[in-house]
């Protein structure tokens, strides 16, 4: 049986990629149901964002014929850097300091568990 990968991508998310990468390893390689359960009870802002993208990937899998949604595992989650928003903040003595607001491109890949 050929292995089918299902993807969901969220681009330009206003969170630093580093904050997403920290929690990604906790759910990578786990079944989807267990991964969603773990993400639901994590206190980080990134957990809610990743949970939404995983649910989107599951919905994409339901649209594809021949995919058993109950046998899906989280194959990979990547958080790549998107464009940064650059802002300035006023400082003492007429100076300015740059504030960099980072964005992320988050990709979730699901695969069917091979028995």
Jmol script that loads the backbone (N, CA, C; Angstrom):
load data "model"
ATOM      1  N   UNK A   1       0.841  -1.185   0.000  1.00  0.00           N
ATOM      2  CA  UNK A   1       0.000   0.000   0.000  1.00  0.00           C
ATOM      3  C   UNK A   1       0.882   1.242   0.000  1.00  0.00           C
ATOM      4  N   UNK A   2       0.608   2.148  -0.918  1.00  0.00           N
ATOM      5  CA  UNK A   2       1.388   3.379  -1.014  1.00  0.00           C
ATOM      6  C   UNK A   2       1.023   4.309   0.134  1.00  0.00           C
ATOM      7  N   UNK A   3       2.039   4.956   0.645  1.00  0.00           N
ATOM      8  CA  UNK A   3       1.807   5.852   1.776  1.00  0.00           C
ATOM      9  C   UNK A   3       1.350   7.214   1.273  1.00  0.00           C
ATOM     10  N   UNK A   4       0.231   7.679   1.782  1.00  0.00           N
ATOM     11  CA  UNK A   4      -0.315   8.972   1.396  1.00  0.00           C
ATOM     12  C   UNK A   4      -0.073   9.984   2.498  1.00  0.00           C
ATOM     13  N   UNK A   5       0.479  11.122   2.123  1.00  0.00           N
ATOM     14  CA  UNK A   5       0.683  12.206   3.081  1.00  0.00           C
ATOM     15  C   UNK A   5      -0.377  13.278   2.855  1.00  0.00           C
ATOM     16  N   UNK A   6      -0.897  13.796   3.956  1.00  0.00           N
ATOM     17  CA  UNK A   6      -1.885  14.868   3.904  1.00  0.00           C
ATOM     18  C   UNK A   6      -1.261  16.077   4.580  1.00  0.00           C
ATOM     19  N   UNK A   7      -1.370  17.256   3.930  1.00  0.00           N
ATOM     20  CA  UNK A   7      -0.734  18.453   4.455  1.00  0.00           C
ATOM     21  C   UNK A   7      -1.745  19.547   4.730  1.00  0.00           C
ATOM     22  N   UNK A   8      -1.375  20.397   5.667  1.00  0.00           N
ATOM     23  CA  UNK A   8      -2.092  21.654   5.905  1.00  0.00           C
ATOM     24  C   UNK A   8      -1.030  22.707   6.213  1.00  0.00           C
ATOM     25  N   UNK A   9      -1.162  23.870   5.604  1.00  0.00           N
ATOM     26  CA  UNK A   9      -0.165  24.929   5.764  1.00  0.00           C
ATOM     27  C   UNK A   9      -0.863  26.200   6.225  1.00  0.00           C
ATOM     28  N   UNK A  10      -0.279  26.831   7.225  1.00  0.00           N
ATOM     29  CA  UNK A  10      -0.746  28.137   7.678  1.00  0.00           C
ATOM     30  C   UNK A  10       0.419  29.103   7.529  1.00  0.00           C
ATOM     31  N   UNK A  11       0.207  30.146   6.742  1.00  0.00           N
ATOM     32  CA  UNK A  11       1.298  31.065   6.460  1.00  0.00           C
ATOM     33  C   UNK A  11       1.052  32.421   7.120  1.00  0.00           C
ATOM     34  N   UNK A  12       2.130  33.118   7.387  1.00  0.00           N
ATOM     35  CA  UNK A  12       2.116  34.473   7.946  1.00  0.00           C
ATOM     36  C   UNK A  12       1.427  34.537   9.311  1.00  0.00           C
ATOM     37  N   UNK A  13       1.665  33.539  10.143  1.00  0.00           N
ATOM     38  CA  UNK A  13       1.095  33.516  11.493  1.00  0.00           C
ATOM     39  C   UNK A  13       1.948  34.427  12.368  1.00  0.00           C
ATOM     40  N   UNK A  14       1.307  35.306  13.129  1.00  0.00           N
ATOM     41  CA  UNK A  14       2.036  36.288  13.930  1.00  0.00           C
ATOM     42  C   UNK A  14       2.542  35.705  15.242  1.00  0.00           C
ATOM     43  N   UNK A  15       3.492  34.769  15.121  1.00  0.00           N
ATOM     44  CA  UNK A  15       4.169  34.204  16.281  1.00  0.00           C
ATOM     45  C   UNK A  15       5.570  33.829  15.823  1.00  0.00           C
ATOM     46  N   UNK A  16       6.519  33.937  16.719  1.00  0.00           N
ATOM     47  CA  UNK A  16       7.895  33.613  16.385  1.00  0.00           C
ATOM     48  C   UNK A  16       8.037  32.117  16.099  1.00  0.00           C
ATOM     49  N   UNK A  17       8.792  31.742  15.058  1.00  0.00           N
ATOM     50  CA  UNK A  17       8.955  30.318  14.758  1.00  0.00           C
ATOM     51  C   UNK A  17       9.602  29.541  15.908  1.00  0.00           C
ATOM     52  N   UNK A  18      10.441  30.189  16.669  1.00  0.00           N
ATOM     53  CA  UNK A  18      11.108  29.525  17.792  1.00  0.00           C
ATOM     54  C   UNK A  18      10.098  29.058  18.831  1.00  0.00           C
ATOM     55  N   UNK A  19       9.070  29.854  19.079  1.00  0.00           N
ATOM     56  CA  UNK A  19       8.058  29.493  20.064  1.00  0.00           C
ATOM     57  C   UNK A  19       7.254  28.275  19.615  1.00  0.00           C
ATOM     58  N   UNK A  20       7.073  28.135  18.296  1.00  0.00           N
ATOM     59  CA  UNK A  20       6.360  26.974  17.765  1.00  0.00           C
ATOM     60  C   UNK A  20       7.262  25.744  17.801  1.00  0.00           C
ATOM     61  N   UNK A  21       8.534  25.914  17.436  1.00  0.00           N
ATOM     62  CA  UNK A  21       9.474  24.794  17.382  1.00  0.00           C
ATOM     63  C   UNK A  21       9.685  24.148  18.741  1.00  0.00           C
ATOM     64  N   UNK A  22       9.537  24.910  19.810  1.00  0.00           N
ATOM     65  CA  UNK A  22       9.735  24.372  21.158  1.00  0.00           C
ATOM     66  C   UNK A  22       8.705  23.286  21.472  1.00  0.00           C
ATOM     67  N   UNK A  23       7.443  23.484  21.076  1.00  0.00           N
ATOM     68  CA  UNK A  23       6.413  22.513  21.449  1.00  0.00           C
ATOM     69  C   UNK A  23       6.124  21.466  20.377  1.00  0.00           C
ATOM     70  N   UNK A  24       6.709  21.616  19.196  1.00  0.00           N
ATOM     71  CA  UNK A  24       6.450  20.688  18.097  1.00  0.00           C
ATOM     72  C   UNK A  24       6.899  19.261  18.410  1.00  0.00           C
ATOM     73  N   UNK A  25       8.021  19.113  19.069  1.00  0.00           N
ATOM     74  CA  UNK A  25       8.566  17.773  19.339  1.00  0.00           C
ATOM     75  C   UNK A  25       7.691  16.948  20.272  1.00  0.00           C
ATOM     76  N   UNK A  26       6.837  17.585  21.047  1.00  0.00           N
ATOM     77  CA  UNK A  26       5.982  16.830  21.970  1.00  0.00           C
ATOM     78  C   UNK A  26       4.899  16.042  21.246  1.00  0.00           C
ATOM     79  N   UNK A  27       4.468  16.500  20.071  1.00  0.00           N
ATOM     80  CA  UNK A  27       3.388  15.804  19.358  1.00  0.00           C
ATOM     81  C   UNK A  27       3.851  15.092  18.089  1.00  0.00           C
ATOM     82  N   UNK A  28       5.073  15.319  17.659  1.00  0.00           N
ATOM     83  CA  UNK A  28       5.561  14.701  16.433  1.00  0.00           C
ATOM     84  C   UNK A  28       5.651  13.183  16.600  1.00  0.00           C
ATOM     85  N   UNK A  29       5.086  12.454  15.641  1.00  0.00           N
ATOM     86  CA  UNK A  29       5.133  10.989  15.673  1.00  0.00           C
ATOM     87  C   UNK A  29       4.000  10.333  16.445  1.00  0.00           C
ATOM     88  N   UNK A  30       3.142  11.119  17.048  1.00  0.00           N
ATOM     89  CA  UNK A  30       2.034  10.564  17.838  1.00  0.00           C
ATOM     90  C   UNK A  30       0.770  10.445  16.969  1.00  0.00           C
ATOM     91  N   UNK A  31      -0.177   9.590  17.369  1.00  0.00           N
ATOM     92  CA  UNK A  31      -1.459   9.552  16.658  1.00  0.00           C
ATOM     93  C   UNK A  31      -2.163  10.909  16.772  1.00  0.00           C
ATOM     94  N   UNK A  32      -2.971  11.215  15.774  1.00  0.00           N
ATOM     95  CA  UNK A  32      -3.613  12.532  15.704  1.00  0.00           C
ATOM     96  C   UNK A  32      -4.477  12.802  16.930  1.00  0.00           C
ATOM     97  N   UNK A  33      -5.260  11.816  17.337  1.00  0.00           N
ATOM     98  CA  UNK A  33      -6.165  12.009  18.477  1.00  0.00           C
ATOM     99  C   UNK A  33      -5.389  12.342  19.752  1.00  0.00           C
ATOM    100  N   UNK A  34      -4.296  11.634  19.972  1.00  0.00           N
ATOM    101  CA  UNK A  34      -3.470  11.871  21.160  1.00  0.00           C
ATOM    102  C   UNK A  34      -2.755  13.224  21.062  1.00  0.00           C
ATOM    103  N   UNK A  35      -2.289  13.562  19.864  1.00  0.00           N
ATOM    104  CA  UNK A  35      -1.613  14.844  19.646  1.00  0.00           C
ATOM    105  C   UNK A  35      -2.528  16.026  19.905  1.00  0.00           C
ATOM    106  N   UNK A  36      -3.769  15.926  19.435  1.00  0.00           N
ATOM    107  CA  UNK A  36      -4.740  16.995  19.675  1.00  0.00           C
ATOM    108  C   UNK A  36      -5.055  17.131  21.162  1.00  0.00           C
ATOM    109  N   UNK A  37      -5.136  15.989  21.846  1.00  0.00           N
ATOM    110  CA  UNK A  37      -5.399  15.999  23.288  1.00  0.00           C
ATOM    111  C   UNK A  37      -4.259  16.698  24.041  1.00  0.00           C
ATOM    112  N   UNK A  38      -3.021  16.415  23.648  1.00  0.00           N
ATOM    113  CA  UNK A  38      -1.855  17.040  24.290  1.00  0.00           C
ATOM    114  C   UNK A  38      -1.862  18.548  24.036  1.00  0.00           C
ATOM    115  N   UNK A  39      -2.101  18.940  22.782  1.00  0.00           N
ATOM    116  CA  UNK A  39      -2.082  20.363  22.425  1.00  0.00           C
ATOM    117  C   UNK A  39      -3.174  21.147  23.132  1.00  0.00           C
ATOM    118  N   UNK A  40      -4.323  20.506  23.346  1.00  0.00           N
ATOM    119  CA  UNK A  40      -5.451  21.185  23.974  1.00  0.00           C
ATOM    120  C   UNK A  40      -5.129  21.684  25.380  1.00  0.00           C
ATOM    121  N   UNK A  41      -4.291  20.936  26.101  1.00  0.00           N
ATOM    122  CA  UNK A  41      -4.013  21.279  27.496  1.00  0.00           C
ATOM    123  C   UNK A  41      -2.649  21.927  27.714  1.00  0.00           C
ATOM    124  N   UNK A  42      -1.985  22.331  26.635  1.00  0.00           N
ATOM    125  CA  UNK A  42      -0.721  23.058  26.777  1.00  0.00           C
ATOM    126  C   UNK A  42      -1.029  24.547  26.938  1.00  0.00           C
ATOM    127  N   UNK A  43      -0.320  25.241  27.819  1.00  0.00           N
ATOM    128  CA  UNK A  43      -0.644  26.642  28.089  1.00  0.00           C
ATOM    129  C   UNK A  43      -0.126  27.636  27.049  1.00  0.00           C
ATOM    130  N   UNK A  44       0.757  27.221  26.145  1.00  0.00           N
ATOM    131  CA  UNK A  44       1.358  28.152  25.197  1.00  0.00           C
ATOM    132  C   UNK A  44       0.356  28.606  24.128  1.00  0.00           C
ATOM    133  N   UNK A  45       0.575  29.820  23.638  1.00  0.00           N
ATOM    134  CA  UNK A  45      -0.250  30.363  22.564  1.00  0.00           C
ATOM    135  C   UNK A  45      -0.067  29.539  21.293  1.00  0.00           C
ATOM    136  N   UNK A  46       1.141  29.073  21.053  1.00  0.00           N
ATOM    137  CA  UNK A  46       1.442  28.300  19.850  1.00  0.00           C
ATOM    138  C   UNK A  46       0.680  26.981  19.814  1.00  0.00           C
ATOM    139  N   UNK A  47       0.344  26.429  20.970  1.00  0.00           N
ATOM    140  CA  UNK A  47      -0.372  25.149  21.021  1.00  0.00           C
ATOM    141  C   UNK A  47      -1.751  25.272  20.378  1.00  0.00           C
ATOM    142  N   UNK A  48      -2.440  26.361  20.625  1.00  0.00           N
ATOM    143  CA  UNK A  48      -3.768  26.571  20.035  1.00  0.00           C
ATOM    144  C   UNK A  48      -3.667  26.754  18.520  1.00  0.00           C
ATOM    145  N   UNK A  49      -2.622  27.418  18.066  1.00  0.00           N
ATOM    146  CA  UNK A  49      -2.415  27.633  16.635  1.00  0.00           C
ATOM    147  C   UNK A  49      -2.122  26.315  15.933  1.00  0.00           C
ATOM    148  N   UNK A  50      -1.220  25.516  16.511  1.00  0.00           N
ATOM    149  CA  UNK A  50      -0.857  24.221  15.917  1.00  0.00           C
ATOM    150  C   UNK A  50      -2.050  23.269  15.944  1.00  0.00           C
ATOM    151  N   UNK A  51      -2.835  23.313  17.023  1.00  0.00           N
ATOM    152  CA  UNK A  51      -4.021  22.456  17.121  1.00  0.00           C
ATOM    153  C   UNK A  51      -4.989  22.753  15.971  1.00  0.00           C
ATOM    154  N   UNK A  52      -5.174  24.016  15.666  1.00  0.00           N
ATOM    155  CA  UNK A  52      -6.071  24.410  14.589  1.00  0.00           C
ATOM    156  C   UNK A  52      -5.569  23.905  13.235  1.00  0.00           C
ATOM    157  N   UNK A  53      -4.261  23.943  13.025  1.00  0.00           N
ATOM    158  CA  UNK A  53      -3.690  23.482  11.759  1.00  0.00           C
ATOM    159  C   UNK A  53      -3.780  21.961  11.643  1.00  0.00           C
ATOM    160  N   UNK A  54      -3.590  21.242  12.757  1.00  0.00           N
ATOM    161  CA  UNK A  54      -3.729  19.781  12.739  1.00  0.00           C
ATOM    162  C   UNK A  54      -5.166  19.402  12.412  1.00  0.00           C
ATOM    163  N   UNK A  55      -6.119  20.110  12.990  1.00  0.00           N
ATOM    164  CA  UNK A  55      -7.538  19.846  12.676  1.00  0.00           C
ATOM    165  C   UNK A  55      -7.824  20.109  11.192  1.00  0.00           C
ATOM    166  N   UNK A  56      -7.198  21.122  10.628  1.00  0.00           N
ATOM    167  CA  UNK A  56      -7.350  21.410   9.203  1.00  0.00           C
ATOM    168  C   UNK A  56      -6.784  20.275   8.354  1.00  0.00           C
ATOM    169  N   UNK A  57      -5.644  19.720   8.764  1.00  0.00           N
ATOM    170  CA  UNK A  57      -5.039  18.603   8.029  1.00  0.00           C
ATOM    171  C   UNK A  57      -5.936  17.366   8.093  1.00  0.00           C
ATOM    172  N   UNK A  58      -6.572  17.138   9.248  1.00  0.00           N
ATOM    173  CA  UNK A  58      -7.506  16.012   9.388  1.00  0.00           C
ATOM    174  C   UNK A  58      -8.710  16.220   8.459  1.00  0.00           C
ATOM    175  N   UNK A  59      -9.198  17.452   8.369  1.00  0.00           N
ATOM    176  CA  UNK A  59     -10.316  17.751   7.472  1.00  0.00           C
ATOM    177  C   UNK A  59      -9.906  17.534   6.016  1.00  0.00           C
ATOM    178  N   UNK A  60      -8.658  17.862   5.688  1.00  0.00           N
ATOM    179  CA  UNK A  60      -8.153  17.605   4.335  1.00  0.00           C
ATOM    180  C   UNK A  60      -8.101  16.108   4.059  1.00  0.00           C
ATOM    181  N   UNK A  61      -7.743  15.320   5.076  1.00  0.00           N
ATOM    182  CA  UNK A  61      -7.666  13.869   4.921  1.00  0.00           C
ATOM    183  C   UNK A  61      -9.047  13.264   4.712  1.00  0.00           C
ATOM    184  N   UNK A  62     -10.067  13.830   5.356  1.00  0.00           N
ATOM    185  CA  UNK A  62     -11.430  13.315   5.204  1.00  0.00           C
ATOM    186  C   UNK A  62     -11.935  13.510   3.777  1.00  0.00           C
ATOM    187  N   UNK A  63     -11.451  14.534   3.098  1.00  0.00           N
ATOM    188  CA  UNK A  63     -11.873  14.798   1.728  1.00  0.00           C
ATOM    189  C   UNK A  63     -11.261  13.823   0.719  1.00  0.00           C
ATOM    190  N   UNK A  64     -10.155  13.198   1.090  1.00  0.00           N
ATOM    191  CA  UNK A  64      -9.458  12.288   0.200  1.00  0.00           C
ATOM    192  C   UNK A  64     -10.032  10.880   0.327  1.00  0.00           C
ATOM    193  N   UNK A  65     -10.258  10.237  -0.784  1.00  0.00           N
ATOM    194  CA  UNK A  65     -10.824   8.882  -0.763  1.00  0.00           C
ATOM    195  C   UNK A  65      -9.761   7.867  -0.357  1.00  0.00           C
ATOM    196  N   UNK A  66     -10.175   6.884   0.427  1.00  0.00           N
ATOM    197  CA  UNK A  66      -9.274   5.802   0.799  1.00  0.00           C
ATOM    198  C   UNK A  66      -8.356   6.101   1.969  1.00  0.00           C
ATOM    199  N   UNK A  67      -8.616   7.165   2.714  1.00  0.00           N
ATOM    200  CA  UNK A  67      -7.784   7.504   3.869  1.00  0.00           C
ATOM    201  C   UNK A  67      -8.577   7.217   5.139  1.00  0.00           C
ATOM    202  N   UNK A  68      -7.990   6.398   6.010  1.00  0.00           N
ATOM    203  CA  UNK A  68      -8.619   6.093   7.296  1.00  0.00           C
ATOM    204  C   UNK A  68      -8.181   7.154   8.297  1.00  0.00           C
ATOM    205  N   UNK A  69      -9.101   8.018   8.689  1.00  0.00           N
ATOM    206  CA  UNK A  69      -8.793   9.163   9.558  1.00  0.00           C
ATOM    207  C   UNK A  69      -8.347   8.693  10.946  1.00  0.00           C
ATOM    208  N   UNK A  70      -8.881   7.556  11.410  1.00  0.00           N
ATOM    209  CA  UNK A  70      -8.527   7.063  12.744  1.00  0.00           C
ATOM    210  C   UNK A  70      -7.103   6.529  12.808  1.00  0.00           C
ATOM    211  N   UNK A  71      -6.517   6.185  11.657  1.00  0.00           N
ATOM    212  CA  UNK A  71      -5.170   5.615  11.637  1.00  0.00           C
ATOM    213  C   UNK A  71      -4.094   6.646  11.301  1.00  0.00           C
ATOM    214  N   UNK A  72      -4.436   7.919  11.324  1.00  0.00           N
ATOM    215  CA  UNK A  72      -3.465   8.962  10.977  1.00  0.00           C
ATOM    216  C   UNK A  72      -2.526   9.262  12.140  1.00  0.00           C
ATOM    217  N   UNK A  73      -1.266   9.509  11.797  1.00  0.00           N
ATOM    218  CA  UNK A  73      -0.282   9.954  12.780  1.00  0.00           C
ATOM    219  C   UNK A  73       0.291  11.294  12.307  1.00  0.00           C
ATOM    220  N   UNK A  74       0.805  12.050  13.246  1.00  0.00           N
ATOM    221  CA  UNK A  74       1.438  13.327  12.910  1.00  0.00           C
ATOM    222  C   UNK A  74       2.861  13.016  12.479  1.00  0.00           C
ATOM    223  N   UNK A  75       3.082  13.037  11.174  1.00  0.00           N
ATOM    224  CA  UNK A  75       4.383  12.657  10.627  1.00  0.00           C
ATOM    225  C   UNK A  75       5.425  13.748  10.871  1.00  0.00           C
ATOM    226  N   UNK A  76       5.035  14.997  10.611  1.00  0.00           N
ATOM    227  CA  UNK A  76       5.998  16.080  10.735  1.00  0.00           C
ATOM    228  C   UNK A  76       5.273  17.408  10.934  1.00  0.00           C
ATOM    229  N   UNK A  77       5.882  18.280  11.716  1.00  0.00           N
ATOM    230  CA  UNK A  77       5.411  19.662  11.863  1.00  0.00           C
ATOM    231  C   UNK A  77       6.648  20.546  11.742  1.00  0.00           C
ATOM    232  N   UNK A  78       6.587  21.506  10.838  1.00  0.00           N
ATOM    233  CA  UNK A  78       7.709  22.436  10.706  1.00  0.00           C
ATOM    234  C   UNK A  78       7.203  23.859  10.884  1.00  0.00           C
ATOM    235  N   UNK A  79       8.048  24.670  11.470  1.00  0.00           N
ATOM    236  CA  UNK A  79       7.748  26.093  11.644  1.00  0.00           C
ATOM    237  C   UNK A  79       8.913  26.867  11.035  1.00  0.00           C
ATOM    238  N   UNK A  80       8.690  27.411   9.855  1.00  0.00           N
ATOM    239  CA  UNK A  80       9.714  28.168   9.157  1.00  0.00           C
ATOM    240  C   UNK A  80       9.451  29.655   9.334  1.00  0.00           C
ATOM    241  N   UNK A  81      10.506  30.442   9.173  1.00  0.00           N
ATOM    242  CA  UNK A  81      10.374  31.872   9.374  1.00  0.00           C
ATOM    243  C   UNK A  81       9.744  32.534   8.160  1.00  0.00           C
ATOM    244  N   UNK A  82       8.770  33.395   8.425  1.00  0.00           N
ATOM    245  CA  UNK A  82       8.156  34.204   7.382  1.00  0.00           C
ATOM    246  C   UNK A  82       8.764  35.598   7.414  1.00  0.00           C
ATOM    247  N   UNK A  83       8.171  36.527   6.706  1.00  0.00           N
ATOM    248  CA  UNK A  83       8.698  37.890   6.725  1.00  0.00           C
ATOM    249  C   UNK A  83       8.483  38.549   8.089  1.00  0.00           C
ATOM    250  N   UNK A  84       9.413  39.398   8.467  1.00  0.00           N
ATOM    251  CA  UNK A  84       9.323  40.082   9.754  1.00  0.00           C
ATOM    252  C   UNK A  84       8.761  41.482   9.569  1.00  0.00           C
ATOM    253  N   UNK A  85       7.886  41.871  10.502  1.00  0.00           N
ATOM    254  CA  UNK A  85       7.379  43.246  10.511  1.00  0.00           C
ATOM    255  C   UNK A  85       8.368  44.085  11.306  1.00  0.00           C
ATOM    256  N   UNK A  86       8.818  45.188  10.725  1.00  0.00           N
ATOM    257  CA  UNK A  86       9.815  46.017  11.393  1.00  0.00           C
ATOM    258  C   UNK A  86       9.169  47.311  11.848  1.00  0.00           C
ATOM    259  N   UNK A  87       9.278  47.566  13.138  1.00  0.00           N
ATOM    260  CA  UNK A  87       8.703  48.755  13.740  1.00  0.00           C
ATOM    261  C   UNK A  87       9.785  49.489  14.537  1.00  0.00           C
ATOM    262  N   UNK A  88       9.525  50.750  14.861  1.00  0.00           N
ATOM    263  CA  UNK A  88      10.465  51.514  15.669  1.00  0.00           C
ATOM    264  C   UNK A  88       9.787  51.999  16.932  1.00  0.00           C
ATOM    265  N   UNK A  89      10.557  52.025  17.996  1.00  0.00           N
ATOM    266  CA  UNK A  89      10.087  52.523  19.274  1.00  0.00           C
ATOM    267  C   UNK A  89      10.967  53.690  19.686  1.00  0.00           C
ATOM    268  N   UNK A  90      10.368  54.741  20.189  1.00  0.00           N
ATOM    269  CA  UNK A  90      11.119  55.921  20.610  1.00  0.00           C
ATOM    270  C   UNK A  90      11.902  55.612  21.874  1.00  0.00           C
ATOM    271  N   UNK A  91      13.145  56.066  21.914  1.00  0.00           N
ATOM    272  CA  UNK A  91      14.016  55.862  23.064  1.00  0.00           C
ATOM    273  C   UNK A  91      14.527  57.211  23.563  1.00  0.00           C
ATOM    274  N   UNK A  92      15.369  57.160  24.548  1.00  0.00           N
ATOM    275  CA  UNK A  92      15.887  58.387  25.169  1.00  0.00           C
ATOM    276  C   UNK A  92      16.774  59.166  24.194  1.00  0.00           C
ATOM    277  N   UNK A  93      16.816  60.480  24.390  1.00  0.00           N
ATOM    278  CA  UNK A  93      17.687  61.393  23.658  1.00  0.00           C
ATOM    279  C   UNK A  93      17.442  61.359  22.151  1.00  0.00           C
ATOM    280  N   UNK A  94      16.173  61.201  21.756  1.00  0.00           N
ATOM    281  CA  UNK A  94      15.816  61.294  20.347  1.00  0.00           C
ATOM    282  C   UNK A  94      16.176  60.100  19.498  1.00  0.00           C
ATOM    283  N   UNK A  95      16.526  59.030  20.133  1.00  0.00           N
ATOM    284  CA  UNK A  95      16.911  57.840  19.374  1.00  0.00           C
ATOM    285  C   UNK A  95      15.709  56.929  19.143  1.00  0.00           C
ATOM    286  N   UNK A  96      15.905  55.942  18.286  1.00  0.00           N
ATOM    287  CA  UNK A  96      14.866  54.947  18.036  1.00  0.00           C
ATOM    288  C   UNK A  96      15.476  53.559  18.065  1.00  0.00           C
ATOM    289  N   UNK A  97      14.710  52.588  18.480  1.00  0.00           N
ATOM    290  CA  UNK A  97      15.167  51.198  18.516  1.00  0.00           C
ATOM    291  C   UNK A  97      14.232  50.372  17.647  1.00  0.00           C
ATOM    292  N   UNK A  98      14.826  49.474  16.899  1.00  0.00           N
ATOM    293  CA  UNK A  98      14.019  48.636  16.022  1.00  0.00           C
ATOM    294  C   UNK A  98      13.359  47.502  16.803  1.00  0.00           C
ATOM    295  N   UNK A  99      12.071  47.281  16.532  1.00  0.00           N
ATOM    296  CA  UNK A  99      11.332  46.159  17.095  1.00  0.00           C
ATOM    297  C   UNK A  99      11.003  45.239  15.927  1.00  0.00           C
ATOM    298  N   UNK A 100      11.389  43.975  16.028  1.00  0.00           N
ATOM    299  CA  UNK A 100      11.139  43.010  14.961  1.00  0.00           C
ATOM    300  C   UNK A 100      10.015  42.082  15.399  1.00  0.00           C
ATOM    301  N   UNK A 101       8.896  42.107  14.677  1.00  0.00           N
ATOM    302  CA  UNK A 101       7.758  41.236  14.969  1.00  0.00           C
ATOM    303  C   UNK A 101       7.799  40.098  13.954  1.00  0.00           C
ATOM    304  N   UNK A 102       8.143  38.917  14.432  1.00  0.00           N
ATOM    305  CA  UNK A 102       8.372  37.790  13.534  1.00  0.00           C
ATOM    306  C   UNK A 102       7.080  37.067  13.168  1.00  0.00           C
ATOM    307  N   UNK A 103       7.082  36.474  11.990  1.00  0.00           N
ATOM    308  CA  UNK A 103       5.960  35.664  11.538  1.00  0.00           C
ATOM    309  C   UNK A 103       6.460  34.264  11.183  1.00  0.00           C
ATOM    310  N   UNK A 104       5.534  33.309  11.111  1.00  0.00           N
ATOM    311  CA  UNK A 104       5.884  31.915  10.855  1.00  0.00           C
ATOM    312  C   UNK A 104       5.038  31.347   9.722  1.00  0.00           C
ATOM    313  N   UNK A 105       5.618  30.350   9.052  1.00  0.00           N
ATOM    314  CA  UNK A 105       4.888  29.491   8.128  1.00  0.00           C
ATOM    315  C   UNK A 105       4.891  28.113   8.775  1.00  0.00           C
ATOM    316  N   UNK A 106       3.732  27.616   9.193  1.00  0.00           N
ATOM    317  CA  UNK A 106       3.639  26.335   9.897  1.00  0.00           C
ATOM    318  C   UNK A 106       3.034  25.298   8.960  1.00  0.00           C
ATOM    319  N   UNK A 107       3.729  24.160   8.813  1.00  0.00           N
ATOM    320  CA  UNK A 107       3.282  23.080   7.947  1.00  0.00           C
ATOM    321  C   UNK A 107       3.098  21.824   8.779  1.00  0.00           C
ATOM    322  N   UNK A 108       1.926  21.186   8.663  1.00  0.00           N
ATOM    323  CA  UNK A 108       1.633  19.934   9.356  1.00  0.00           C
ATOM    324  C   UNK A 108       1.449  18.852   8.305  1.00  0.00           C
ATOM    325  N   UNK A 109       2.173  17.729   8.465  1.00  0.00           N
ATOM    326  CA  UNK A 109       2.051  16.603   7.560  1.00  0.00           C
ATOM    327  C   UNK A 109       1.551  15.389   8.339  1.00  0.00           C
ATOM    328  N   UNK A 110       0.459  14.791   7.863  1.00  0.00           N
ATOM    329  CA  UNK A 110      -0.090  13.590   8.468  1.00  0.00           C
ATOM    330  C   UNK A 110       0.124  12.417   7.529  1.00  0.00           C
ATOM    331  N   UNK A 111       0.287  11.230   8.098  1.00  0.00           N
ATOM    332  CA  UNK A 111       0.447  10.011   7.300  1.00  0.00           C
ATOM    333  C   UNK A 111      -0.356   8.898   7.941  1.00  0.00           C
ATOM    334  N   UNK A 112      -0.731   7.914   7.140  1.00  0.00           N
ATOM    335  CA  UNK A 112      -1.437   6.762   7.683  1.00  0.00           C
ATOM    336  C   UNK A 112      -0.452   5.837   8.367  1.00  0.00           C
ATOM    337  N   UNK A 113      -0.842   5.340   9.515  1.00  0.00           N
ATOM    338  CA  UNK A 113      -0.003   4.428  10.277  1.00  0.00           C
ATOM    339  C   UNK A 113       0.053   3.087   9.542  1.00  0.00           C
ATOM    340  N   UNK A 114       1.260   2.604   9.292  1.00  0.00           N
ATOM    341  CA  UNK A 114       1.399   1.315   8.598  1.00  0.00           C
ATOM    342  C   UNK A 114       1.448   0.207   9.636  1.00  0.00           C
ATOM    343  N   UNK A 115       0.576  -0.765   9.498  1.00  0.00           N
ATOM    344  CA  UNK A 115       0.486  -1.851  10.472  1.00  0.00           C
ATOM    345  C   UNK A 115       1.346  -3.007  10.059  1.00  0.00           C
TER     346      UNK A 115
END
end "model"
wireframe off; spacefill off
backbone 0.3
color backbone group
